[in-house]
Amino acid sequence: MVSRDQELLSAAALTTFKLNGQFLEVAEGLARPAGLTATWWQVLGAVLQTPLPVSAIAREMGITRQAVQRTADVLVERGLAEYRDNPAHKRAKLVAVTTDGLAAVRAISPDHARQAKRLSNLLGQEEFARAVEALTLLSKALDTLAKQP
């Protein structure tokens, strides 16, 4: 017999998998006109405020270090990002957004704002905020569980 806790875990996982696909589809649609992919946008977004090593981007985004490395290499090759020396680690370079990368991310902003407004209007801003809060709480709980033996 399946417990209620098991049912909830399964429902949360399946809903999250579906949401991930839906968000990736939205992100691809937003990023494409700016000459980006959702993955490129994700990595550039991680370093908009401060350059980070690939491993830190991977941890923050919940993706593999290898996937971030491949994406960062493409972004650098296309002039959207650059590698910088890392004073904390000789071999782990920092990924930093370039002027062109910043311009590409900024080009997404108007459509992003429209999509955000549409979703907020559909859900209502308070319900939207509660949904984000619930997702954040679930993510933190899973982080806690991952750290336990």
C-alpha positions as CSV (number, residue, x, y, z in Angstrom):
1,M,0.0,0.0,0.0
2,V,1.3,3.5,-0.9
3,S,1.3,6.0,1.9
4,R,0.0,9.6,1.5
5,D,3.6,10.8,1.9
6,Q,4.6,8.7,-1.1
7,E,1.6,9.9,-3.1
8,L,2.6,13.5,-2.3
9,L,6.3,13.0,-3.3
10,S,5.3,11.4,-6.6
11,A,2.8,14.1,-7.3
12,A,5.4,16.8,-6.5
13,A,8.0,15.2,-8.7
14,L,5.7,14.6,-11.7
15,T,4.3,18.2,-11.4
16,T,7.9,19.5,-11.2
17,F,9.0,17.5,-14.3
18,K,6.0,18.9,-16.2
19,L,6.7,22.5,-14.9
20,N,10.4,22.1,-16.0
21,G,9.3,21.3,-19.5
22,Q,6.8,24.1,-19.6
23,F,9.4,26.6,-18.3
24,L,12.0,25.4,-20.7
25,E,9.5,25.9,-23.6
26,V,8.7,29.4,-22.4
27,A,12.4,30.2,-21.9
28,E,13.3,29.0,-25.4
29,G,10.5,31.2,-26.8
30,L,11.8,34.2,-25.0
31,A,15.5,33.6,-25.7
32,R,15.3,32.7,-29.4
33,P,14.5,36.2,-30.7
34,A,17.6,37.5,-28.8
35,G,19.8,34.9,-30.4
36,L,20.1,32.8,-27.3
37,T,18.9,29.4,-26.1
38,A,17.3,28.8,-22.7
39,T,20.5,27.1,-21.5
40,W,22.7,30.0,-22.7
41,W,20.3,32.5,-21.0
42,Q,20.4,30.4,-17.8
43,V,24.2,30.4,-17.6
44,L,24.5,34.1,-18.6
45,G,21.8,34.9,-16.0
46,A,23.9,33.2,-13.3
47,V,26.8,35.6,-13.9
48,L,25.0,38.9,-14.6
49,Q,25.9,40.3,-11.2
50,T,29.2,38.7,-10.5
51,P,31.6,36.3,-12.4
52,L,31.5,32.7,-11.1
53,P,33.4,29.5,-11.6
54,V,31.6,26.8,-13.6
55,S,31.1,24.6,-10.5
56,A,29.3,27.4,-8.7
57,I,27.0,28.0,-11.7
58,A,26.2,24.3,-11.8
59,R,25.3,24.2,-8.1
60,E,23.1,27.3,-8.3
61,M,21.3,26.1,-11.4
62,G,21.0,22.4,-10.4
63,I,22.7,21.2,-13.5
64,T,26.0,19.3,-14.1
65,R,29.3,21.0,-14.1
66,Q,30.0,19.4,-17.5
67,A,26.9,20.8,-19.0
68,V,27.8,24.3,-17.7
69,Q,31.3,23.9,-19.0
70,R,30.1,23.0,-22.5
71,T,27.7,26.0,-22.5
72,A,30.3,28.4,-21.1
73,D,32.7,27.3,-23.9
74,V,30.1,28.1,-26.5
75,L,29.2,31.4,-24.9
76,V,32.9,32.4,-24.9
77,E,33.3,31.3,-28.5
78,R,30.4,33.5,-29.5
79,G,31.6,36.5,-27.5
80,L,28.7,36.4,-25.1
81,A,30.9,35.5,-22.1
82,E,34.6,35.5,-21.3
83,Y,36.8,33.6,-18.9
84,R,38.7,35.5,-16.3
85,D,41.4,34.6,-13.9
86,N,40.1,33.4,-10.5
87,P,42.1,34.7,-7.6
88,A,40.7,31.9,-5.4
89,H,41.7,29.1,-7.7
90,K,44.4,29.0,-10.4
91,R,42.7,26.4,-12.6
92,A,39.0,27.2,-12.2
93,K,38.5,30.3,-14.3
94,L,35.5,32.6,-13.7
95,V,32.8,33.0,-16.3
96,A,31.8,36.6,-16.8
97,V,29.2,38.1,-19.1
98,T,30.4,40.4,-21.9
99,T,28.8,43.5,-23.2
100,D,27.3,41.5,-26.1
101,G,26.0,38.9,-23.7
102,L,24.4,41.5,-21.5
103,A,22.8,43.1,-24.5
104,A,21.3,39.7,-25.5
105,V,19.9,39.2,-22.0
106,R,18.5,42.7,-21.9
107,A,16.8,42.1,-25.3
108,I,14.7,39.4,-23.7
109,S,13.4,41.7,-21.0
110,P,10.4,43.2,-22.7
111,D,9.0,39.9,-23.7
112,H,9.9,38.5,-20.3
113,A,7.9,41.3,-18.7
114,R,4.9,40.7,-20.9
115,Q,5.0,36.9,-20.1
116,A,5.3,37.6,-16.4
117,K,2.4,40.0,-16.5
118,R,0.2,37.5,-18.4
119,L,1.0,34.8,-15.8
120,S,0.4,37.1,-12.9
121,N,-2.9,38.2,-14.4
122,L,-4.0,34.6,-14.8
123,L,-3.0,33.5,-11.3
124,G,-3.4,36.7,-9.4
125,Q,-0.2,38.2,-8.0
126,E,-0.8,36.9,-4.4
127,E,-1.4,33.3,-5.7
128,F,1.6,33.6,-7.9
129,A,3.8,34.7,-5.0
130,R,2.4,31.8,-2.9
131,A,3.3,29.3,-5.6
132,V,6.8,30.7,-5.8
133,E,7.1,30.5,-2.0
134,A,5.9,26.9,-2.0
135,L,8.4,25.9,-4.8
136,T,11.2,27.6,-2.9
137,L,10.3,25.8,0.3
138,L,10.2,22.5,-1.5
139,S,13.6,23.2,-3.0
140,K,15.2,24.1,0.3
141,A,13.7,20.9,1.9
142,L,15.2,18.8,-0.8
143,D,18.6,20.5,-0.3
144,T,18.3,19.6,3.4
145,L,17.5,16.0,2.6
146,A,20.4,15.8,0.1
147,K,22.8,16.8,2.9
148,Q,21.6,14.1,5.3
149,P,23.2,10.6,5.3
